[in-house]
Amino acid sequence: MKFVLKRLDSFKYAFSGIWTMVKSEKNAQIHLFSSLFIISIGIIYQISKLEWYAIILCIALVWMAELLNTAIEVLADVVSPEIHPSIKTVKDIAAGAVLISAMASLIIGIMIFYPKI
């Protein structure tokens, strides 16, 4: 029983991390709005099962990148509260990962929805 409770706690911590990010990061709020918008559009245009797979994978990819980027930024700010060139580089690289995932998702979204519009 203790094992099950610890696993449930790990879900609670994970959801807490997601919620903390959504509350504190403007980009996460944009991702949340975009995710809900794309899901709504997918429902309206009745996209195929395969298209849903691509959309869900894209949404997950962007959220994972944003979560990791935020975690890296928070950790970097704790490690080096003052401005440091190496910390800036780390933050820029992590932000680049989010940009790449968002741009790839945008391209896939255009490929799916443009023919339907």
Summary of the structure (lengths in Angstrom):
residues: 117
radius of gyration: 17.3
end to end distance: 52.1
largest distance: 52.3
contacts: 286
relative contact order: 0.11
helix: 90%
strand: 0%
